Amino acid sequence: MKLWNQFSKSLALVAVIGAMGMTSIASAHEADCPYCKLKLVQNTKELDNEVVVKVGNKRIEYRCLYCVIKDQKRYKGDLVVYSPSEKVGAPVILKRTGGKWSAPEGAVFLNTFKKHKDCAALSRAFTNKAAFDSYIKKNPSEGAKALTLDQFLAEVAKN
Amino acid sequence: MRNTLLLFVALTSVTMAVAQDHGGHQPTRSGTLPTMPSDLPRWISSPGADHLFYKAAPYNWAIERIPPFAQDMYGTGVGHAMAYEALVTGRKAQLETKVFETIDRVLQKPPRIPVDEAALSPTFVRKYGYLEKVFDWAHILHFQTIDVLTHPGWSDAQKEAEIERLWSFYSAQPYAITGLPMNMEYLDSFPFSGRFRSNYPKVNGLFWGYHWLQTVNYDMLFRVPVQDQAAQYSVLGSQYRTTELYRMRDFMPMTAEMSPRFSKRFPMIANAFDNLHMLHDNVNDILAAEELTEKQRQEQVKIAIYRVLSSTHKGHEPGSGEDVPGSLHDHRHPTSTPGMGFMKGMEDDVMYMSGMGWMDMSVCAHCSIPLPDGPMWGATVTADGWTMLVRCLMCARDMAAETPGRAIIRAATEDPSRILVLISDEEGILTSNIPGVVFLEEFGEHPECSAWSRAFTSKSAFDQFVRENPDLAQSKPLSLDAWAQINRGTPDTYRKIDRPNPYRPEPTTGGSR
């Protein structure tokens, strides 16, 4: 009976929430990127944006791949990074094992943002060069160059 | 003659608002100064020292059982004293540089014993001694409530009874601040409001940083066995020194935000602390307001004290004030949170919290299902500077796992006298205060999660619970390690409230790399 009352209360709450003009189901809590402190960019039907770092028992979301690499020193253990790619639901999976980074063969990276408000769109991973070219055609970015993982890491380290 | 006429016109053009505003207006930043009330207590104009001291008790100075915490708390006495002295001795220009550096240095290397604030701010105390009486008396309440909670050898019931007595002891004096919830938007709506935080954001950040410490500690201590308190301070103390002192907040930390469980049990104390901290903010703003004369400053400080005094609100009740919203006697509070006055933009239980965005305090912060009633109060998660109530351990674990940094989970077990305290490191590896803790997690519908996600102090307690609940007959006990590795992500019942920040409507675009 008590559980049913709670359930009824929940249904009522959902109705109230709807009436108050709140958003529908969200995939993550109100959160800022741990590195750049800007709001996380949610996935859309056309494009994934959430970069997820799995470390130990934590699963932390970042705004872009650059932010992950910049913030990596806070973690001592091995990392698995689910980086959104050109394909929804198919992230490029990067790993830092024993301090050494690896990426799937053929993966390339974009890193051309000037301000962090653009980082989610312009610091990304792609499964291959053709996907990178196609993305840049739709989202032109000055100086865009397909980087290997090592080049990407070096580029991030420079900034 | 001409000058006299001009002065007369100038004075009459300044429409004075009355401190005891019963007009029922919604608070906005007023352009008029509040005027002196007719019933200002006489002691405010008395030069007498009237120094009050601790209630004699065996628990006094028990805070010393957690030395880093005690020292950080002693350090909090320094900040306002140094800033006030700078403000009244013509050193405003140094506040964000030299004064900030000095206060910061003291907070980072706090004193080992309590500091006599009057020794640090002699000029200020000569001018505003009446204010120090109010501050000192409330600070003693702060320290003694902490002393009770850190005192070994007493049961939770004994401690809570003593805190009730402390509240009576405190409230009996004329300098006591009201325990009624007050409308924070109203208290921050005067012509000088916000001046200090706008002009001196770094120093204000330190102030609000240690107000965070002064409010977050209560849930660290409340109903937590004394042997399990200090370990939590390694997380909170580090958060305080590295992050909270330098965080740019939208509004001061509220006690019920930082210690929701303590605030539910002692709403009058939570309200008194919030009203005290708002009095600090009012005084900061008055002293920072260049356009005020010394006489006006003295008056406005007295009026600010009057607004929050217990004597001013005699006869009023918590929850009253619907007929006078946004005024002195607006004592409404969120339905679920009697220990908090109304905040800017608040709609009943829905409020904007710095670091969390819009939250509904009546529901689980992780799954958005209403919080359960009764003694099995679910859990709290403290991480990244906030503390949130959640329905069950699963919600607590998964919420901590998706939050960067160290975290503290406090949760009920089958034994009301044994609270589970889990401390997570940076990578989510948990340590427990109960060595043989066993978990139940028989995943089902979220509206029922508090029934199937629980912690037990032993395997035998788990077995007994399963025996009493045949639906769970197939459940297997989970060890801490096994349970900690589960992650069920964000529940599909979770609803984010998407509204603009009422304090800072313009979105930030972020800096460069």
Interface residues (C-beta under 8 A of the other chain):
Chain A: L3 Q6 F7 K9 S10 L13 V14 I17 M20 M22 T23 S24 I25 A26 S27 A28 H29 E30 A31 P34 C36 K37 L38 V55 G56 N57 K58 R59 I60 E61 Y66 R74 Y75 K76 G77 F113 K114 K115 H116 K117 N159
Chain B: E347 V350 M356 G357 W358 V363 A365 H366 S368 I369 P370 P372 M399 A401 E402 T403 P404 G405 S424 D425 E426 E427 G428 I429 L430 E445 H446 P447 E448 A451 A484 Q485 N487 G489 T490 D492 T493 Y494 R495 K496 I497 D498 T508 T509 G510 G511 S512 R513
